[in-house]
Amino acid sequence: MAALVAAFRALHPVLRWRQNPNYRRSPPDPAFLDNYGYAEICGSYGLVAADIRCGVLLLGPGTCYPSHRHPAEEIYIPLNQGAWQRGEAEIAGGRWTEQLPGTIIHHPPQVPHATRGLDRPLAALYLWRGDLATEAKLDSVRTAR
């Protein structure tokens, strides 16, 4: 984990931070856009062109990235502790699972999932493969906080 964090710190000055354009059109919460962003290292928006999308997600303390889904398969590796939901029943039931740094979190295509920062910002590496052209869309189901 220390090597991953060091590599991220070295890349940080050249990363291009973005927000999903679908979320900017209809934000789930005005504060969300002030506390959410991602930067691709590899992929169509990244520093290196690739047939995957790989980068880092950053959420502010206590920020909830609400339930969303996408056709790409996704893998997250949190760099610090955060809370996660996956699947219709878990999101509807409001059940969150705290995950430690280095945990591998897998989201199959089109499975709803949500993420939340805890008492400090959440940083997580992500990898997308499969349909990379279709951005994530927010679900109408409200994510429990």
N, CA and C atoms as an extended XYZ file, in Angstrom:
435
Properties=species:S:1:pos:R:3:atomname:S:1:resname:S:1:resid:I:1 pbc="F F F"
N         0.821       -1.194        0.000 N   MET     1
C         0.000        0.000        0.000 CA  MET     1
C         0.864        1.257        0.000 C   MET     1
N         1.961        1.235        0.737 N   ALA     2
C         2.830        2.417        0.805 CA  ALA     2
C         3.362        2.766       -0.583 C   ALA     2
N         3.705        1.756       -1.376 N   ALA     3
C         4.210        2.009       -2.726 CA  ALA     3
C         3.125        2.616       -3.619 C   ALA     3
N         1.874        2.138       -3.485 N   LEU     4
C         0.769        2.710       -4.260 CA  LEU     4
C         0.532        4.168       -3.894 C   LEU     4
N         0.515        4.462       -2.618 N   VAL     5
C         0.302        5.838       -2.167 CA  VAL     5
C         1.435        6.738       -2.651 C   VAL     5
N         2.673        6.259       -2.582 N   ALA     6
C         3.817        7.039       -3.050 CA  ALA     6
C         3.716        7.306       -4.555 C   ALA     6
N         3.311        6.304       -5.322 N   ALA     7
C         3.158        6.474       -6.766 CA  ALA     7
C         2.069        7.500       -7.071 C   ALA     7
N         0.957        7.437       -6.347 N   PHE     8
C        -0.127        8.402       -6.538 CA  PHE     8
C         0.352        9.813       -6.217 C   PHE     8
N         1.075        9.969       -5.135 N   ARG     9
C         1.593       11.303       -4.777 CA  ARG     9
C         2.510       11.848       -5.861 C   ARG     9
N         3.327       10.994       -6.464 N   ALA    10
C         4.231       11.434       -7.528 CA  ALA    10
C         3.446       11.873       -8.775 C   ALA    10
N         2.351       11.196       -9.080 N   LEU    11
C         1.532       11.524      -10.256 CA  LEU    11
C         0.599       12.711      -10.034 C   LEU    11
N         0.261       12.978       -8.796 N   HIS    12
C        -0.768       13.980       -8.482 CA  HIS    12
C        -0.615       15.306       -9.234 C   HIS    12
N         0.575       15.886       -9.360 N   PRO    13
C         0.687       17.180      -10.041 CA  PRO    13
C         0.284       17.165      -11.523 C   PRO    13
N         0.324       16.011      -12.172 N   VAL    14
C         0.000       15.966      -13.600 CA  VAL    14
C        -1.372       15.356      -13.896 C   VAL    14
N        -2.097       14.943      -12.871 N   LEU    15
C        -3.420       14.349      -13.090 CA  LEU    15
C        -4.426       15.419      -13.508 C   LEU    15
N        -5.362       15.013      -14.358 N   ARG    16
C        -6.451       15.897      -14.793 CA  ARG    16
C        -7.737       15.439      -14.111 C   ARG    16
N        -8.215       16.227      -13.165 N   TRP    17
C        -9.388       15.852      -12.377 CA  TRP    17
C       -10.652       16.135      -13.170 C   TRP    17
N       -11.618       15.219      -13.061 N   ARG    18
C       -12.876       15.304      -13.796 CA  ARG    18
C       -14.046       14.952      -12.879 C   ARG    18
N       -15.228       15.176      -13.443 N   GLN    19
C       -16.468       14.693      -12.839 CA  GLN    19
C       -17.311       14.098      -13.961 C   GLN    19
N       -18.060       13.077      -13.633 N   ASN    20
C       -18.928       12.437      -14.617 CA  ASN    20
C       -19.894       13.485      -15.170 C   ASN    20
N       -19.953       13.670      -16.499 N   PRO    21
C       -20.861       14.673      -17.059 CA  PRO    21
C       -22.333       14.392      -16.760 C   PRO    21
N       -22.713       13.124      -16.583 N   ASN    22
C       -24.103       12.807      -16.218 CA  ASN    22
C       -24.456       13.397      -14.853 C   ASN    22
N       -23.516       13.422      -13.938 N   TYR    23
C       -23.784       13.930      -12.597 CA  TYR    23
C       -23.846       15.455      -12.601 C   TYR    23
N       -23.083       16.092      -13.460 N   ARG    24
C       -23.067       17.550      -13.517 CA  ARG    24
C       -24.402       18.083      -14.042 C   ARG    24
N       -25.080       17.296      -14.887 N   ARG    25
C       -26.370       17.726      -15.431 CA  ARG    25
C       -27.466       17.697      -14.374 C   ARG    25
N       -27.416       16.728      -13.490 N   SER    26
C       -28.446       16.640      -12.436 CA  SER    26
C       -27.795       16.088      -11.168 C   SER    26
N       -27.075       16.935      -10.433 N   PRO    27
C       -26.379       16.440       -9.236 CA  PRO    27
C       -27.347       15.907       -8.193 C   PRO    27
N       -26.960       14.832       -7.503 N   PRO    28
C       -27.817       14.236       -6.478 CA  PRO    28
C       -27.939       15.152       -5.262 C   PRO    28
N       -26.949       15.980       -5.055 N   ASP    29
C       -26.878       16.861       -3.893 CA  ASP    29
C       -25.859       17.933       -4.274 C   ASP    29
N       -26.187       19.208       -4.108 N   PRO    30
C       -25.241       20.250       -4.521 CA  PRO    30
C       -23.851       20.096       -3.901 C   PRO    30
N       -23.771       19.622       -2.687 N   ALA    31
C       -22.471       19.457       -2.021 CA  ALA    31
C       -21.672       18.303       -2.632 C   ALA    31
N       -22.345       17.363       -3.285 N   PHE    32
C       -21.649       16.217       -3.863 CA  PHE    32
C       -20.578       16.666       -4.847 C   PHE    32
N       -20.929       17.557       -5.778 N   LEU    33
C       -19.968       17.979       -6.795 CA  LEU    33
C       -18.788       18.741       -6.200 C   LEU    33
N       -18.976       19.341       -5.033 N   ASP    34
C       -17.869       20.037       -4.363 CA  ASP    34
C       -16.915       19.062       -3.677 C   ASP    34
N       -17.321       17.805       -3.549 N   ASN    35
C       -16.559       16.834       -2.760 CA  ASN    35
C       -16.291       15.525       -3.498 C   ASN    35
N       -16.361       15.553       -4.825 N   TYR    36
C       -16.183       14.338       -5.630 CA  TYR    36
C       -15.373       14.664       -6.878 C   TYR    36
N       -14.480       13.770       -7.239 N   GLY    37
C       -13.748       13.897       -8.485 CA  GLY    37
C       -12.936       12.639       -8.737 C   GLY    37
N       -12.523       12.473       -9.967 N   TYR    38
C       -11.654       11.345      -10.298 CA  TYR    38
C       -10.649       11.798      -11.345 C   TYR    38
N        -9.541       11.106      -11.378 N   ALA    39
C        -8.499       11.388      -12.363 CA  ALA    39
C        -8.040       10.060      -12.961 C   ALA    39
N        -8.063        9.984      -14.272 N   GLU    40
C        -7.614        8.774      -14.944 CA  GLU    40
C        -6.113        8.822      -15.164 C   GLU    40
N        -5.493        7.690      -14.924 N   ILE    41
C        -4.081        7.522      -15.221 CA  ILE    41
C        -3.958        6.863      -16.593 C   ILE    41
N        -4.761        5.821      -16.833 N   CYS    42
C        -4.813        5.136      -18.128 CA  CYS    42
C        -6.246        5.184      -18.628 C   CYS    42
N        -6.406        5.419      -19.926 N   GLY    43
C        -7.739        5.429      -20.506 CA  GLY    43
C        -7.934        6.618      -21.416 C   GLY    43
N        -9.153        6.804      -21.887 N   SER    44
C        -9.444        7.841      -22.862 CA  SER    44
C        -9.206        9.252      -22.330 C   SER    44
N        -9.276        9.453      -21.015 N   TYR    45
C        -9.020       10.768      -20.420 CA  TYR    45
C        -7.703       10.790      -19.644 C   TYR    45
N        -6.967        9.711      -19.701 N   GLY    46
C        -5.788        9.564      -18.852 CA  GLY    46
C        -4.507       10.071      -19.465 C   GLY    46
N        -3.449        9.852      -18.721 N   LEU    47
C        -2.115       10.240      -19.153 CA  LEU    47
C        -1.578        9.278      -20.209 C   LEU    47
N        -2.095        8.035      -20.178 N   VAL    48
C        -1.661        6.988      -21.101 CA  VAL    48
C        -2.905        6.399      -21.769 C   VAL    48
N        -2.924        6.342      -23.089 N   ALA    49
C        -4.040        5.716      -23.802 CA  ALA    49
C        -4.022        4.219      -23.531 C   ALA    49
N        -5.201        3.653      -23.304 N   ALA    50
C        -5.285        2.222      -23.000 CA  ALA    50
C        -6.692        1.723      -23.273 C   ALA    50
N        -6.848        0.398      -23.335 N   ASP    51
C        -8.147       -0.234      -23.518 CA  ASP    51
C        -8.818       -0.538      -22.182 C   ASP    51
N        -8.366        0.104      -21.140 N   ILE    52
C        -8.983        0.059      -19.814 CA  ILE    52
C        -9.059        1.499      -19.320 C   ILE    52
N        -9.785        1.700      -18.251 N   ARG    53
C        -9.765        2.987      -17.560 CA  ARG    53
C        -9.276        2.691      -16.151 C   ARG    53
N        -8.231        3.372      -15.754 N   CYS    54
C        -7.626        3.153      -14.452 CA  CYS    54
C        -7.251        4.505      -13.877 C   CYS    54
N        -7.586        4.739      -12.633 N   GLY    55
C        -7.285        6.032      -12.030 CA  GLY    55
C        -7.578        6.037      -10.555 C   GLY    55
N        -7.868        7.226      -10.040 N   VAL    56
C        -8.135        7.389       -8.617 CA  VAL    56
C        -9.419        8.196       -8.428 C   VAL    56
N       -10.246        7.743       -7.495 N   LEU    57
C       -11.461        8.430       -7.074 CA  LEU    57
C       -11.153        9.139       -5.768 C   LEU    57
N       -11.672       10.354       -5.610 N   LEU    58
C       -11.505       11.091       -4.364 CA  LEU    58
C       -12.860       11.616       -3.914 C   LEU    58
N       -13.233       11.305       -2.662 N   LEU    59
C       -14.467       11.799       -2.038 CA  LEU    59
C       -14.094       12.545       -0.768 C   LEU    59
N       -14.760       13.667       -0.518 N   GLY    60
C       -14.530       14.411        0.705 CA  GLY    60
C       -15.048       13.662        1.921 C   GLY    60
N       -14.640       14.078        3.122 N   PRO    61
C       -15.099       13.425        4.355 CA  PRO    61
C       -16.628       13.401        4.434 C   PRO    61
N       -17.175       12.243        4.724 N   GLY    62
C       -18.622       12.092        4.880 CA  GLY    62
C       -19.414       12.185        3.590 C   GLY    62
N       -18.756       12.340        2.457 N   THR    63
C       -19.452       12.468        1.170 CA  THR    63
C       -19.952       11.113        0.697 C   THR    63
N       -21.206       11.082        0.316 N   CYS    64
C       -21.813        9.864       -0.207 CA  CYS    64
C       -21.847        9.928       -1.724 C   CYS    64
N       -21.201        8.975       -2.383 N   TYR    65
C       -21.302        8.793       -3.835 CA  TYR    65
C       -22.505        7.874       -3.995 C   TYR    65
N       -23.654        8.423       -4.395 N   PRO    66
C       -24.896        7.651       -4.344 CA  PRO    66
C       -24.917        6.464       -5.301 C   PRO    66
N       -25.921        5.654       -5.120 N   SER    67
C       -26.095        4.457       -5.927 CA  SER    67
C       -26.066        4.802       -7.415 C   SER    67
N       -25.232        4.066       -8.130 N   HIS    68
C       -25.076        4.259       -9.564 CA  HIS    68
C       -24.691        2.921      -10.190 C   HIS    68
N       -24.692        2.895      -11.506 N   ARG    69
C       -24.304        1.674      -12.218 CA  ARG    69
C       -23.780        2.040      -13.594 C   ARG    69
N       -23.089        1.082      -14.188 N   HIS    70
C       -22.495        1.279      -15.510 CA  HIS    70
C       -22.247       -0.087      -16.141 C   HIS    70
N       -22.150       -0.126      -17.472 N   PRO    71
C       -21.934       -1.410      -18.140 CA  PRO    71
C       -20.503       -1.932      -18.029 C   PRO    71
N       -19.566       -1.114      -17.602 N   ALA    72
C       -18.192       -1.588      -17.425 CA  ALA    72
C       -18.066       -2.345      -16.104 C   ALA    72
N       -17.256       -3.375      -16.116 N   GLU    73
C       -16.873       -4.046      -14.869 CA  GLU    73
C       -15.913       -3.113      -14.137 C   GLU    73
N       -15.989       -3.092      -12.803 N   GLU    74
C       -15.163       -2.160      -12.029 CA  GLU    74
C       -14.520       -2.856      -10.840 C   GLU    74
N       -13.287       -2.500      -10.590 N   ILE    75
C       -12.567       -2.966       -9.404 CA  ILE    75
C       -12.034       -1.732       -8.688 C   ILE    75
N       -12.273       -1.667       -7.389 N   TYR    76
C       -11.733       -0.599       -6.542 CA  TYR    76
C       -10.717       -1.193       -5.573 C   TYR    76
N        -9.704       -0.404       -5.249 N   ILE    77
C        -8.785       -0.709       -4.156 CA  ILE    77
C        -8.687        0.563       -3.316 C   ILE    77
N        -9.341        0.593       -2.156 N   PRO    78
C        -9.273        1.802       -1.327 CA  PRO    78
C        -7.854        2.036       -0.801 C   PRO    78
N        -7.448        3.302       -0.802 N   LEU    79
C        -6.151        3.674       -0.233 CA  LEU    79
C        -6.276        4.040        1.240 C   LEU    79
N        -7.492        4.276        1.677 N   ASN    80
C        -7.791        4.449        3.094 CA  ASN    80
C        -9.212        3.937        3.335 C   ASN    80
N        -9.608        3.857        4.585 N   GLN    81
C       -10.882        3.211        4.933 CA  GLN    81
C       -12.072        4.022        4.440 C   GLN    81
N       -13.066        3.320        3.905 N   GLY    82
C       -14.312        3.923        3.450 CA  GLY    82
C       -15.448        2.938        3.636 C   GLY    82
N       -16.647        3.364        3.276 N   ALA    83
C       -17.835        2.507        3.399 CA  ALA    83
C       -18.400        2.255        2.002 C   ALA    83
N       -18.939        1.045        1.801 N   TRP    84
C       -19.371        0.618        0.473 CA  TRP    84
C       -20.709       -0.116        0.572 C   TRP    84
N       -21.518        0.011       -0.482 N   GLN    85
C       -22.746       -0.763       -0.650 CA  GLN    85
C       -22.703       -1.370       -2.046 C   GLN    85
N       -23.287       -2.560       -2.180 N   ARG    86
C       -23.380       -3.174       -3.506 CA  ARG    86
C       -24.610       -4.045       -3.575 C   ARG    86
N       -25.402       -3.861       -4.621 N   GLY    87
C       -26.588       -4.685       -4.852 CA  GLY    87
C       -27.856       -3.995       -4.393 C   GLY    87
N       -28.934       -4.322       -5.066 N   GLU    88
C       -30.233       -3.703       -4.795 CA  GLU    88
C       -30.651       -3.833       -3.330 C   GLU    88
N       -30.555       -5.027       -2.765 N   ALA    89
C       -31.025       -5.256       -1.394 CA  ALA    89
C       -30.187       -4.481       -0.386 C   ALA    89
N       -28.883       -4.472       -0.566 N   GLU    90
C       -28.015       -3.782        0.384 CA  GLU    90
C       -28.280       -2.279        0.358 C   GLU    90
N       -28.422       -1.711       -0.842 N   ILE    91
C       -28.665       -0.273       -0.947 CA  ILE    91
C       -30.038        0.069       -0.395 C   ILE    91
N       -31.058       -0.702       -0.757 N   ALA    92
C       -32.410       -0.441       -0.250 CA  ALA    92
C       -32.470       -0.583        1.264 C   ALA    92
N       -31.692       -1.529        1.809 N   GLY    93
C       -31.689       -1.749        3.253 CA  GLY    93
C       -30.763       -0.816        4.012 C   GLY    93
N       -29.988       -0.019        3.287 N   GLY    94
C       -29.105        0.940        3.935 CA  GLY    94
C       -27.885        0.314        4.591 C   GLY    94
N       -27.551       -0.919        4.229 N   ARG    95
C       -26.411       -1.587        4.861 CA  ARG    95
C       -25.095       -1.164        4.208 C   ARG    95
N       -24.191       -0.637        5.011 N   TRP    96
C       -22.859       -0.234        4.553 CA  TRP    96
C       -21.832       -1.197        5.131 C   TRP    96
N       -20.785       -1.454        4.358 N   THR    97
C       -19.681       -2.280        4.820 CA  THR    97
C       -18.415       -1.438        4.765 C   THR    97
N       -17.751       -1.299        5.902 N   GLU    98
C       -16.484       -0.565        5.906 CA  GLU    98
C       -15.393       -1.483        5.369 C   GLU    98
N       -14.577       -0.933        4.474 N   GLN    99
C       -13.504       -1.692        3.852 CA  GLN    99
C       -12.166       -1.046        4.187 C   GLN    99
N       -11.184       -1.880        4.466 N   LEU   100
C        -9.848       -1.406        4.828 CA  LEU   100
C        -9.017       -1.114        3.583 C   LEU   100
N        -7.962       -0.300        3.720 N   PRO   101
C        -7.065       -0.053        2.589 CA  PRO   101
C        -6.529       -1.373        2.030 C   PRO   101
N        -6.453       -1.437        0.713 N   GLY   102
C        -5.921       -2.624        0.048 CA  GLY   102
C        -6.945       -3.693       -0.273 C   GLY   102
N        -8.170       -3.559        0.234 N   THR   103
C        -9.227       -4.527       -0.064 CA  THR   103
C        -9.593       -4.438       -1.541 C   THR   103
N        -9.832       -5.561       -2.173 N   ILE   104
C       -10.287       -5.563       -3.567 CA  ILE   104
C       -11.809       -5.616       -3.561 C   ILE   104
N       -12.416       -4.615       -4.184 N   ILE   105
C       -13.880       -4.498       -4.241 CA  ILE   105
C       -14.287       -4.614       -5.705 C   ILE   105
N       -15.098       -5.617       -6.022 N   HIS   106
C       -15.477       -5.898       -7.411 CA  HIS   106
C       -16.948       -5.561       -7.634 C   HIS   106
N       -17.219       -4.814       -8.707 N   HIS   107
C       -18.591       -4.514       -9.118 CA  HIS   107
C       -18.789       -5.043      -10.542 C   HIS   107
N       -19.576       -6.119      -10.706 N   PRO   108
C       -19.877       -6.607      -12.052 CA  PRO   108
C       -20.661       -5.546      -12.840 C   PRO   108
N       -20.730       -5.674      -14.158 N   PRO   109
C       -21.481       -4.727      -14.968 CA  PRO   109
C       -22.933       -4.591      -14.500 C   PRO   109
N       -23.413       -3.367      -14.481 N   GLN   110
C       -24.804       -2.994      -14.181 CA  GLN   110
C       -25.270       -3.316      -12.765 C   GLN   110
N       -24.379       -3.665      -11.865 N   VAL   111
C       -24.760       -3.893      -10.468 CA  VAL   111
C       -24.697       -2.549       -9.734 C   VAL   111
N       -25.796       -2.144       -9.081 N   PRO   112
C       -25.763       -0.861       -8.379 CA  PRO   112
C       -24.784       -0.898       -7.209 C   PRO   112
N       -24.118        0.234       -6.998 N   HIS   113
C       -23.173        0.329       -5.882 CA  HIS   113
C       -23.036        1.788       -5.457 C   HIS   113
N       -22.605        1.980       -4.219 N   ALA   114
C       -22.437        3.312       -3.646 CA  ALA   114
C       -21.207        3.292       -2.747 C   ALA   114
N       -20.658        4.472       -2.519 N   THR   115
C       -19.434        4.611       -1.735 CA  THR   115
C       -19.568        5.833       -0.842 C   THR   115
N       -18.926        5.785        0.307 N   ARG   116
C       -18.996        6.931        1.224 CA  ARG   116
C       -17.663        7.129        1.924 C   ARG   116
N       -17.212        8.382        1.948 N   GLY   117
C       -16.052        8.723        2.762 CA  GLY   117
C       -16.460        8.744        4.223 C   GLY   117
N       -15.536        8.466        5.092 N   LEU   118
C       -15.828        8.473        6.531 CA  LEU   118
C       -15.379        9.803        7.125 C   LEU   118
N       -14.552        9.783        8.156 N   ASP   119
C       -14.178       11.028        8.822 CA  ASP   119
C       -13.049       11.780        8.119 C   ASP   119
N       -12.488       11.198        7.065 N   ARG   120
C       -11.475       11.885        6.273 CA  ARG   120
C       -11.715       11.567        4.804 C   ARG   120
N       -11.079       12.291        3.887 N   PRO   121
C       -11.332       12.006        2.473 CA  PRO   121
C       -11.039       10.552        2.135 C   PRO   121
N       -11.793       10.026        1.194 N   LEU   122
C       -11.594        8.662        0.717 CA  LEU   122
C       -10.895        8.724       -0.634 C   LEU   122
N        -9.797        8.034       -0.742 N   ALA   123
C        -9.102        7.860       -2.019 CA  ALA   123
C        -9.126        6.375       -2.349 C   ALA   123
N        -9.453        6.066       -3.597 N   ALA   124
C        -9.497        4.670       -4.031 CA  ALA   124
C        -9.032        4.579       -5.474 C   ALA   124
N        -8.196        3.606       -5.763 N   LEU   125
C        -7.829        3.317       -7.144 CA  LEU   125
C        -8.983        2.563       -7.785 C   LEU   125
N        -9.215        2.802       -9.064 N   TYR   126
C       -10.273        2.063       -9.767 CA  TYR   126
C        -9.757        1.555      -11.100 C   TYR   126
N       -10.386        0.506      -11.570 N   LEU   127
C       -10.103       -0.055      -12.884 CA  LEU   127
C       -11.432       -0.403      -13.533 C   LEU   127
N       -11.640        0.086      -14.740 N   TRP   128
C       -12.813       -0.274      -15.531 CA  TRP   128
C       -12.345       -1.089      -16.721 C   TRP   128
N       -13.111       -2.128      -17.074 N   ARG   129
C       -12.874       -2.848      -18.319 CA  ARG   129
C       -14.221       -3.249      -18.905 C   ARG   129
N       -14.232       -3.454      -20.205 N   GLY   130
C       -15.495       -3.751      -20.890 CA  GLY   130
C       -15.960       -2.509      -21.627 C   GLY   130
N       -17.219       -2.122      -21.448 N   ASP   131
C       -17.789       -0.941      -22.103 CA  ASP   131
C       -17.249        0.310      -21.411 C   ASP   131
N       -16.245        0.926      -22.006 N   LEU   132
C       -15.611        2.111      -21.420 CA  LEU   132
C       -16.244        3.414      -21.903 C   LEU   132
N       -17.039        3.330      -22.955 N   ALA   133
C       -17.613        4.538      -23.542 CA  ALA   133
C       -18.838        5.051      -22.798 C   ALA   133
N       -19.535        4.176      -22.086 N   THR   134
C       -20.775        4.571      -21.415 CA  THR   134
C       -20.482        4.967      -19.978 C   THR   134
N       -20.730        6.241      -19.668 N   GLU   135
C       -20.492        6.744      -18.314 CA  GLU   135
C       -21.536        6.185      -17.343 C   GLU   135
N       -21.212        6.181      -16.074 N   ALA   136
C       -22.139        5.728      -15.033 CA  ALA   136
C       -23.357        6.647      -14.971 C   ALA   136
N       -24.472        6.078      -14.550 N   LYS   137
C       -25.709        6.837      -14.340 CA  LYS   137
C       -26.180        6.589      -12.913 C   LYS   137
N       -26.665        7.658      -12.294 N   LEU   138
C       -27.197        7.541      -10.931 CA  LEU   138
C       -28.496        6.767      -10.950 C   LEU   138
N       -28.725        5.977       -9.901 N   ASP   139
C       -29.980        5.256       -9.739 CA  ASP   139
C       -31.002        6.174       -9.095 C   ASP   139
N       -32.260        5.863       -9.307 N   SER   140
C       -33.309        6.651       -8.662 CA  SER   140
C       -33.496        6.238       -7.208 C   SER   140
N       -32.995        5.047       -6.842 N   VAL   141
C       -33.069        4.578       -5.460 CA  VAL   141
C       -32.175        5.469       -4.608 C   VAL   141
N       -32.665        5.923       -3.494 N   ARG   142
C       -31.871        6.765       -2.595 CA  ARG   142
C       -30.929        5.900       -1.793 C   ARG   142
N       -29.675        6.289       -1.790 N   THR   143
C       -28.665        5.604       -1.006 CA  THR   143
C       -28.775        6.062        0.439 C   THR   143
N       -28.770        5.121        1.372 N   ALA   144
C       -28.810        5.489        2.789 CA  ALA   144
C       -27.465        6.073        3.186 C   ALA   144
N       -27.504        7.075        4.040 N   ARG   145
C       -26.261        7.737        4.454 CA  ARG   145
C       -25.705        7.161        5.710 C   ARG   145
